[in-house]
Amino acid sequence: MKKLLILSLLAAASAASLAKLPTPVLSDEAKAKAAEAAAKTAWTGKSEAYQLCKSQDKVAAAYYKSAKAAGKETKPPTPAPACADPGPFAYTPAAAKPLEAAGAHSPAGTATSPPSTKQPDAVGNPAKKS
């Protein structure tokens, strides 16, 4: 009986822990910080890849030097792309989109081909006689 009670309590607790939490609403400042952190992480990865590439080149050079000194025959190294230095970290935030005034723009059709004729407006829209 106690085992069944404990088992049912554990099942209820696990169901409650699996409930979906609402996604937090981020402010503009928090979004900017997250974007900067993502850029910093990407730069860190590029920097680490550059350091790894340089160390691999150094180890390969040392291997070929020691093999040549020992008189061993080695195959020529496989050509590899040059190590790309990412440079110092520099973050420039993306420019914000300008806000449009409500109704300030023309529809796409009118903007590309305006409705114009050689006919005067008085002919197309005659004045009403009173």
C-alpha positions in Angstrom: 0.0 0.0 0.0 2.8 2.4 0.9 4.7 1.6 -2.3 1.6 2.4 -4.3 1.2 5.7 -2.5 4.8 6.7 -3.0 4.7 5.7 -6.6 1.6 7.8 -7.3 3.2 10.8 -5.5 6.3 10.5 -7.6 4.2 10.3 -10.8 2.3 13.4 -9.8 5.5 15.2 -9.0 7.1 14.3 -12.3 4.0 15.4 -14.2 4.1 18.8 -12.4 7.8 19.2 -13.2 7.2 18.5 -16.9 4.6 21.3 -17.2 5.5 23.8 -19.8 6.7 27.1 -18.5 5.8 30.3 -20.3 8.6 31.9 -22.3 10.0 35.1 -20.7 9.4 38.4 -22.5 12.7 40.1 -23.0 13.2 43.8 -23.0 15.2 45.6 -25.7 18.2 45.9 -23.4 18.1 42.2 -22.6 17.9 41.3 -26.3 20.9 43.6 -27.0 22.9 41.9 -24.3 22.0 38.5 -25.6 23.0 39.5 -29.1 26.4 40.7 -27.8 26.9 37.5 -25.8 26.2 35.5 -28.9 28.7 37.6 -30.9 31.3 37.2 -28.1 30.7 33.4 -28.1 31.1 33.2 -31.9 34.3 35.2 -31.7 35.7 33.0 -28.9 35.1 29.9 -31.1 36.9 31.5 -34.0 39.8 32.6 -31.7 40.1 29.0 -30.3 40.1 27.5 -33.8 42.9 29.9 -34.8 45.0 29.0 -31.7 44.4 25.3 -32.5 45.4 25.8 -36.1 48.6 27.6 -35.1 49.5 24.9 -32.5 48.9 22.1 -35.1 51.2 23.9 -37.6 53.9 24.2 -34.9 53.6 20.5 -34.0 53.8 19.5 -37.7 56.9 21.7 -38.2 58.6 20.2 -35.2 57.8 16.7 -36.4 59.2 17.3 -39.9 62.3 18.9 -38.4 63.0 15.9 -36.0 62.2 13.4 -38.8 64.6 15.1 -41.1 67.3 15.2 -38.4 66.9 11.5 -37.7 67.1 10.8 -41.4 63.6 9.4 -41.7 61.8 9.7 -45.0 58.5 11.6 -44.7 55.7 12.2 -47.2 55.0 15.8 -48.0 52.3 17.4 -45.8 48.7 17.6 -47.0 47.9 21.2 -48.1 45.6 22.9 -45.6 44.0 26.3 -45.6 45.9 29.0 -43.8 45.0 29.9 -40.3 42.6 32.8 -40.2 43.2 35.3 -37.3 39.8 36.6 -36.1 41.4 39.7 -34.6 40.3 41.5 -31.5 36.6 41.3 -30.4 34.6 44.1 -31.8 30.8 44.2 -31.5 28.6 46.6 -33.5 24.9 46.3 -32.8 22.5 46.1 -35.7 20.8 49.3 -36.6 17.2 49.5 -35.6 14.6 49.7 -38.3 12.9 53.1 -38.7 9.3 53.3 -37.8 6.9 54.2 -40.5 4.1 56.7 -40.0 0.7 55.1 -40.3 -0.5 55.4 -43.9 2.6 57.3 -45.0 3.5 55.0 -47.8 1.8 54.3 -51.1 0.7 50.9 -52.2 3.3 49.0 -54.2 1.3 49.3 -57.5 0.9 53.1 -57.2 4.5 53.6 -56.2 5.8 51.8 -59.3 3.4 53.1 -61.9 1.5 56.2 -60.7 -2.0 56.7 -62.2 -1.2 59.6 -64.6 -2.9 60.6 -67.9 -2.6 63.5 -70.2 -6.2 64.4 -69.6 -6.9 67.4 -67.4 -8.6 66.7 -64.1 -11.6 68.9 -65.1 -12.4 66.6 -67.9 -12.2 63.4 -65.8 -14.0 64.9 -62.8 -16.4 67.6 -64.0 -17.6 70.1 -61.4 -21.2 69.6 -60.2 -23.6 72.3 -61.3 -25.7 73.8 -58.6 
